[in-house]
């Protein structure tokens, strides 16, 4: 009888063996675990490789370890993960199938590493990923379709990298992306069609890059941008119809610190909802006829070359009726040089030309 019991136990262990090995039931060495291994915290413990965790684990914090890279299938046994933290891990490359099996993952933090290369297929299986943080790395290129598995991606952080251009197909598949942050890169070119796959963007940050011309063709399919930052790009002009495709939704626009010399008369065509407009630290002399002041509540204009003549009459009228009276100093004509726009009485006496009524079709 005892032999039969031993035989049954041995058979039972053989059957369960792989499952037990594939799903560790103990907290990894050096780490701290909470809630029956649901939270595994391995922050700053000197790890050199990624530990195996239970399939019950929902959050894995690996911050501040010297991991160097992510081997293929490193998380294949961690299928229950929802949040993965790998900031400050000295990661240099994300290889193919690095996150294979993580089809429940929602949050992925890869900020503050040394990642320069993302291999095709790196994000395979991340179909539920919603938040991806890749800021403060060394990424100079994004392979075509690299984000295609991420059909639920909502926020993508790419600030402080070395991106030089965006090509058509970069965001294929990420149709639900709403926040795209690409500040402080080396972007000179957004190719036509490069943003067509993410036409529902609400927040787009492109400030502190190297674009010398406004990327009209890349932006033309965007429909619902609410916040656009272009400050600290060396653009001299903003062309007609620049924001027309999303102008009825745009509430915040940053065009500061650019060296702007001219806003084309039709630059603000279709812009009807802007509340916050930043134009400080440029070389502007006038404002475009298409700019409507009725929705603006926050306007910055300092450090420009304002020509205080009747062309600024709409601005002066807005200043007189608004509690927001921004700093705007006249650079010309000579009799007004150094004065605040709001203190130039000549402009107040200017008559605003009525808008021409559109001619109807001939009968």
C-alpha positions, 0 to 999 in steps of 0.5 A: 500500500505504501508503495502505491502511495509513493507511486501516486505521489511521484506521478503527481509531481511529474505532472505538476513539475513543469507548472511549478517551475513555470510559475514560481511560488516564492518571492524572488531573491533580494525583492520584496513582495506584497499581496500573495506575490501580486506586487513584486518590488525589486527597486535598487537591489543590484539585479543583473538579470530579470527575475522570474515571477509568479503568473499571479504577479500584477506589478513588477518594479525593476527600477535602478538595476543594471539589467543591460538588455531584455532577452527574448522571452524574458517575461514569457512566464509572467503572463499576469503582469499589468504594470512593468517598471524598468526605469534607470536599468541601463537598458541599451536595446529592446530586441525582438519579442522582448515582451512576448507573452505580456498580453495583459500589460497596460503600463510599460515604463522604460524611461531614463535608460540608454536605449538606442535601438528598438528591433522590429517585433520588440512590442509583439503581444502588447495588444492591451498596452495603454501607456508607454514611456520611452522618454530620456533615452537615445532613440534615433529611429523608429522602425515602420510599424513598430507600434502596430501591435498596440491597438489600445495605446493611449499615451506615448512618451518619447521626449528627450531622445534623438529622433531626427524624422518621422516617416510614413507608417511609423504609427501604423496600428496605433489608431487610438493614440491620443497623447504624443510627446516628442519634445526635445528631440532632433526632429527636422522633418515630419514626412507627409503621412507620418501622422495619418495613422493617429488622426485622433491625437488630442495632445501633440508636443513637438517643442524643442526640436529642429524644424525650420518649416511648419509640417503642413502635409504631416499635420493635415489629417489631424482632426481633434488636436486640443493642445499643440506645442511648437516652441523652440523650433527655428521656424520663421513663418507659420503658413496659411491654414496651418491649424485648419483641420483641427482649429475648432478643437484647439484650445492651447497653442505654444509658438514661443521662443522660435524666432518667428518673423511672420504669422501669415494672414491666414495662419489662424483660419478655422481656429475658433476655440483657442484659449491659451496662445503663447507668442513670446520671445519671437520677432513678430511685428504684427498679428494675422487678420485671421486671429480671433480674440473672442475665446482667448483668456491667456495670451503672452506677447513679450519680447517681440518687435511690435509695430504699434499702428492700426494693424494692432487695433483688434489686439488693443480692443481685446486688451481693453475688454480683458482682465488679461493685459499681457506685456507687449512693448512697441518697437516701432514707430519711433514715437511709440518705441518702448511703450506698452501696446495698452498705453498707445492711445493712437491705436484706440482711435483706429477704426476696425474695418468691418469684415466683408460679407461673402457674396452669394451665388448669382441668381 
